[in-house]
């Protein structure tokens, strides 16, 4: 952990603790209040903020700081550890043959993410391909094809079909010899039964090794509900946060990983196929608290 890296609001809060010789309740309360403010502004779920606050409060007051540790360092370490306990490390990917299913609402960034991830795997020396099963959104086929071209990876879709499950089946057969098959799915504007049923059907045909939930960084308090629904439908193994190049801090992803007991795989930082990074917990925590 780089101490100087944590968010500015937390830094300010910790300044208040810094001068004190012992950690009293009032000082801890000030830090907790500032953390709560920052996390709520970053769209982290209220009950998760409360849980985190309780743990930080408890530990800061009850744990003896290791010898030679200042009050500031002690509280900072606890805050960091509690955040890491929720957010965890980046989702692990084996660099071997696998099928990955992308799920999420319309506009969350699935199609863009499929091309970005395909490019990422191909730079790791694997041979990826994309299957586009979105028959719902007009233009999805064209967009996906163009993104796949830009990522220089093969692509399968059928602009004339209205049968996403059929496309999934054909796509899997088409790419039997590829190392990594990324299956993009249709979203909807909201969680609808039809969407959930469709993705369940695709999942059973594709039998993915991993299902990733793609979330727009600006998703707020509805992240938990979405995460639950997709988790129940296909089992969420990891989360991708898109549009972190904008002003949103992506706190909804924290709720999603907490509720699905998963982790964050990638972050999207722009519209180009190269605008993708593996998740870095330190940077993300710092952004949430900043
Ligand atoms: P889908 O409906 O879930 O497949 O979403 P798309 O992949 O079509 O993305 C919706 C819009 O968000 C498009 O205009 C994308 O260019 C844009 N987009 C996706 N990911 C990112 C990102 O990481 N940053 C920015 N700035 N835009 C993104």
Boltz pocket constraint, residues with backbone or C-beta under 6 A from the ligand:
constraints:
  - pocket:
      binder: B
      contacts: [[A, 104], [A, 105], [A, 106], [A, 107], [A, 108], [A, 109], [A, 110], [A, 111], [A, 112], [A, 113], [A, 143], [A, 185], [A, 187], [A, 241], [A, 242], [A, 243], [A, 244], [A, 245], [A, 246], [A, 267], [A, 268], [A, 269], [A, 270], [A, 271], [A, 275]]
      max_distance: 6.0
